[in-house]
């Protein structure tokens, strides 16, 4: 989640938006403010102010419009929203209103090895950090291609509070976009009844070879041998005894980010929320509560501060959750607290490094009994203001300070857009370069965090696996998927990719856990990515999650002992309870199954 200053420049040419198109859509009300230059403007971050050129050209070969935006991304730019075309909406909208975005695009040139360009499309608040009703990324081919994107407003919008944005930060590319419409239907048309451009991904097919190989790896690397021997009071084997074997907790960490107010305040929804947390997960992190500004209760919502943060940590500890802290240092001015920002450019600016170290020590003292893992450094690809000011060695200092203050806590380096080298090579290269710098300078880095926020055109699972291989070969560090979600309103695609991403991650030996960045629509930074709707009804991606995590990857069986009084089987690593019944007698034993440690358990009947 990133904030950056933006520079705004208006286009100075007419743009025509004809309504004719190949796909029939219901008539609706236009949401865009004016036509052409009055509707769209070019907006860039300061780092990309010279990186884009936009003009209006005849739309040669277009099916339903005469002119198009000719957009040139002049050098590699990241993130994608560093360069945007934005149009405001003069209409007021109400939460639940349904809309449709339609546009055509084609790629004329691209430096990407796929040969395709890229454009992100979002309908979102004009200001602030809200993700909005929809956010999808498209890779247009060389021919004009129509894109249809229905959406439903996630909040009320006053006039001019919402924007339609086209993000074109990518590798060097030249694309054309035309025939743009943004329509609203209020509540007269159901979202499911609108046409949609549907996407897929390589490796989605049921018999995909990568999945077959991954499932075989899971059987090999996530399971171990179990032997339960049943004996009577005299120590003699008891053949034919019924053994019920139940894995009570997975060794692999399946987690979620949590707003701690959901844990410590009592409302009907929060009670359901806590029940779902206990049902679905064995690991968690705060969404915001341990971020530095939240710890100082600077957020406008007023839902933060040390009292709530510590109460949330205690709740998780009392319920036997593995807890990770997020985040000690997010080194961009926009993500640092007010007392630090106020020193910027003043004679006291040199005090900042020691204040950061003091903050790390304070957080360690407050949380080290409750937290087993911390993100020390977060998103330096786009948040590097402190490194720019004090040098990259300051990152090493943060890790060393954290280690000295909490030597038993694992320390992670976390970033986004680093799970697939084929779709964001620059980000992956920076992640590798930064990791190598940290290790070479003695930073005690214990693991790597891959956020893995997935858009509407998901990464091929084989590409993600290849990137995981690359990190393991280079660094031999554990990897955690720290902020997983799939941002699309295509629920079938969302569910399929959730299934495949979990399979690929669980199958890779470097991955120690997968954490969702929320699971309920009313408590999710991207509501459309949630697993449960506002009314707690289950979406297809929730069914997929539960099938894998709570059923297929959880060992449960009931079987008689063999003639030697033993039950021999394989099970997923974790905590177990064995309950034995024979001739009216019952006994129980608990044990752990861990990698490299086959479990042999003796259960003695009374």
Secondary structure in CASP SS format (residue, H / E / C, confidence):
PFRMAT SS
TARGET T0000
AUTHOR 0000-0000-0000
METHOD secondary structure of the structure
MODEL  1
X C 1.00
X C 1.00
X C 1.00
X C 1.00
X C 1.00
X E 1.00
X E 1.00
X E 1.00
X E 1.00
X E 1.00
X C 1.00
X C 1.00
X C 1.00
X C 1.00
X C 1.00
X C 1.00
X C 1.00
X C 1.00
X C 1.00
X C 1.00
X C 1.00
X C 1.00
X C 1.00
X C 1.00
X C 1.00
X C 1.00
X C 1.00
X C 1.00
X E 1.00
X E 1.00
X C 1.00
X C 1.00
X C 1.00
X C 1.00
X C 1.00
X H 1.00
X H 1.00
X H 1.00
X C 1.00
X E 1.00
X E 1.00
X E 1.00
X E 1.00
X E 1.00
X E 1.00
X H 1.00
X H 1.00
X H 1.00
X C 1.00
X C 1.00
X C 1.00
X E 1.00
X E 1.00
X E 1.00
X E 1.00
X E 1.00
X E 1.00
X E 1.00
X C 1.00
X C 1.00
X C 1.00
X C 1.00
X C 1.00
X C 1.00
X C 1.00
X C 1.00
X E 1.00
X E 1.00
X E 1.00
X E 1.00
X E 1.00
X E 1.00
X E 1.00
X C 1.00
X C 1.00
X C 1.00
X C 1.00
X C 1.00
X C 1.00
X H 1.00
X H 1.00
X H 1.00
X E 1.00
X E 1.00
X E 1.00
X E 1.00
X E 1.00
X E 1.00
X C 1.00
X C 1.00
X C 1.00
X C 1.00
X E 1.00
X C 1.00
X C 1.00
X C 1.00
X C 1.00
X E 1.00
X E 1.00
X E 1.00
X E 1.00
X E 1.00
X E 1.00
X E 1.00
X E 1.00
X E 1.00
X E 1.00
X E 1.00
X E 1.00
X E 1.00
X C 1.00
X C 1.00
X C 1.00
X C 1.00
X C 1.00
X C 1.00
X C 1.00
X C 1.00
X E 1.00
X E 1.00
X E 1.00
X E 1.00
X E 1.00
X E 1.00
X E 1.00
X C 1.00
X C 1.00
X C 1.00
X C 1.00
X C 1.00
X C 1.00
X C 1.00
X C 1.00
X E 1.00
X E 1.00
X E 1.00
X E 1.00
X E 1.00
X C 1.00
X C 1.00
X C 1.00
X C 1.00
X C 1.00
X C 1.00
X E 1.00
X E 1.00
X E 1.00
X E 1.00
X E 1.00
X E 1.00
X E 1.00
X E 1.00
X C 1.00
X C 1.00
X C 1.00
X C 1.00
X E 1.00
X C 1.00
X C 1.00
X C 1.00
X C 1.00
X E 1.00
X E 1.00
X E 1.00
X E 1.00
X E 1.00
X E 1.00
X C 1.00
X C 1.00
X C 1.00
X C 1.00
X C 1.00
X E 1.00
X E 1.00
X E 1.00
X E 1.00
X E 1.00
X E 1.00
X E 1.00
X E 1.00
X E 1.00
X E 1.00
X E 1.00
X E 1.00
X E 1.00
X E 1.00
X C 1.00
X C 1.00
X C 1.00
X C 1.00
X H 1.00
X H 1.00
X H 1.00
X C 1.00
X C 1.00
X C 1.00
X C 1.00
X C 1.00
X C 1.00
X C 1.00
X C 1.00
X C 1.00
X C 1.00
X C 1.00
X C 1.00
X C 1.00
X C 1.00
X C 1.00
X H 1.00
X H 1.00
X H 1.00
X H 1.00
X H 1.00
X H 1.00
X H 1.00
X H 1.00
X H 1.00
X H 1.00
X H 1.00
X H 1.00
X H 1.00
X C 1.00
X E 1.00
X E 1.00
X E 1.00
X E 1.00
X E 1.00
X E 1.00
X E 1.00
X E 1.00
X E 1.00
X C 1.00
X C 1.00
X C 1.00
X C 1.00
X C 1.00
X E 1.00
X C 1.00
X C 1.00
X C 1.00
X C 1.00
X E 1.00
X E 1.00
X E 1.00
X E 1.00
X E 1.00
X E 1.00
X E 1.00
X E 1.00
X E 1.00
X C 1.00
X C 1.00
X E 1.00
X E 1.00
X E 1.00
X E 1.00
X E 1.00
X E 1.00
X C 1.00
X C 1.00
X H 1.00
X H 1.00
X H 1.00
X H 1.00
X C 1.00
X C 1.00
X C 1.00
X H 1.00
X H 1.00
X H 1.00
X H 1.00
X H 1.00
X H 1.00
X H 1.00
X H 1.00
X H 1.00
X H 1.00
X H 1.00
X H 1.00
X H 1.00
X C 1.00
X C 1.00
X E 1.00
X E 1.00
X E 1.00
X E 1.00
X C 1.00
X C 1.00
X C 1.00
X C 1.00
X C 1.00
X H 1.00
X H 1.00
X H 1.00
X H 1.00
X C 1.00
X C 1.00
X C 1.00
X C 1.00
X C 1.00
X C 1.00
X C 1.00
X C 1.00
X C 1.00
X C 1.00
X H 1.00
X H 1.00
X H 1.00
X H 1.00
X H 1.00
X H 1.00
X H 1.00
X H 1.00
X H 1.00
X H 1.00
X H 1.00
X H 1.00
X H 1.00
X C 1.00
X C 1.00
X C 1.00
X E 1.00
X E 1.00
X E 1.00
X E 1.00
X E 1.00
X E 1.00
X E 1.00
X E 1.00
X C 1.00
X C 1.00
X C 1.00
X H 1.00
X H 1.00
X H 1.00
X C 1.00
X C 1.00
X H 1.00
X H 1.00
X H 1.00
X H 1.00
X C 1.00
X C 1.00
X C 1.00
X C 1.00
X C 1.00
X C 1.00
X C 1.00
X H 1.00
X H 1.00
X H 1.00
X H 1.00
X H 1.00
X H 1.00
X H 1.00
X H 1.00
X H 1.00
X H 1.00
X H 1.00
X H 1.00
X H 1.00
X H 1.00
X H 1.00
X H 1.00
X H 1.00
X H 1.00
X H 1.00
X C 1.00
X C 1.00
X C 1.00
X C 1.00
X C 1.00
X E 1.00
X E 1.00
X E 1.00
X E 1.00
X E 1.00
X E 1.00
X C 1.00
X C 1.00
X C 1.00
X C 1.00
X C 1.00
X C 1.00
X H 1.00
X H 1.00
X H 1.00
X H 1.00
X H 1.00
X H 1.00
X C 1.00
X C 1.00
X H 1.00
X H 1.00
X H 1.00
X H 1.00
X H 1.00
X H 1.00
X H 1.00
X H 1.00
X H 1.00
X H 1.00
X H 1.00
X H 1.00
X H 1.00
X C 1.00
X C 1.00
X C 1.00
X C 1.00
X E 1.00
X E 1.00
X E 1.00
X E 1.00
X E 1.00
X E 1.00
X C 1.00
X C 1.00
X C 1.00
X C 1.00
X C 1.00
X C 1.00
X C 1.00
X C 1.00
X C 1.00
X H 1.00
X H 1.00
X H 1.00
X H 1.00
X H 1.00
X H 1.00
X H 1.00
X H 1.00
X H 1.00
X H 1.00
X H 1.00
X H 1.00
X H 1.00
X H 1.00
X H 1.00
X H 1.00
X C 1.00
X C 1.00
X C 1.00
X C 1.00
X C 1.00
X C 1.00
X E 1.00
X E 1.00
X E 1.00
X E 1.00
X C 1.00
X C 1.00
X E 1.00
X E 1.00
X C 1.00
X C 1.00
X C 1.00
X C 1.00
X C 1.00
X C 1.00
X H 1.00
X H 1.00
X H 1.00
X H 1.00
X H 1.00
X H 1.00
X H 1.00
X H 1.00
X H 1.00
X H 1.00
X H 1.00
X H 1.00
X H 1.00
X H 1.00
X H 1.00
X C 1.00
X C 1.00
X E 1.00
X E 1.00
X E 1.00
X E 1.00
X E 1.00
X E 1.00
X E 1.00
X E 1.00
X E 1.00
X C 1.00
X C 1.00
X C 1.00
X C 1.00
X H 1.00
X H 1.00
X H 1.00
X H 1.00
X H 1.00
X H 1.00
X H 1.00
X H 1.00
X H 1.00
X H 1.00
X H 1.00
X H 1.00
X H 1.00
X H 1.00
X H 1.00
X H 1.00
X H 1.00
X C 1.00
X C 1.00
X C 1.00
X E 1.00
X E 1.00
X E 1.00
X E 1.00
X E 1.00
X E 1.00
X C 1.00
X C 1.00
X C 1.00
X E 1.00
X H 1.00
X H 1.00
X H 1.00
X C 1.00
X C 1.00
X C 1.00
X H 1.00
X H 1.00
X H 1.00
X C 1.00
X C 1.00
X E 1.00
X C 1.00
X C 1.00
X C 1.00
X C 1.00
X C 1.00
X E 1.00
X C 1.00
X H 1.00
X H 1.00
X H 1.00
X H 1.00
X H 1.00
X H 1.00
X H 1.00
X H 1.00
X H 1.00
X H 1.00
X H 1.00
X H 1.00
X H 1.00
X C 1.00
X C 1.00
X C 1.00
X E 1.00
X E 1.00
X E 1.00
X E 1.00
X E 1.00
X C 1.00
X C 1.00
X C 1.00
X C 1.00
X C 1.00
X E 1.00
X E 1.00
X E 1.00
X E 1.00
X E 1.00
X E 1.00
X E 1.00
X C 1.00
X E 1.00
X E 1.00
X E 1.00
X E 1.00
X E 1.00
X E 1.00
X E 1.00
X E 1.00
X E 1.00
X C 1.00
X C 1.00
X E 1.00
X E 1.00
X E 1.00
X E 1.00
X E 1.00
X E 1.00
X E 1.00
X E 1.00
X E 1.00
X E 1.00
X C 1.00
X C 1.00
X E 1.00
X C 1.00
X E 1.00
X E 1.00
X E 1.00
X E 1.00
X E 1.00
X E 1.00
X C 1.00
X C 1.00
END
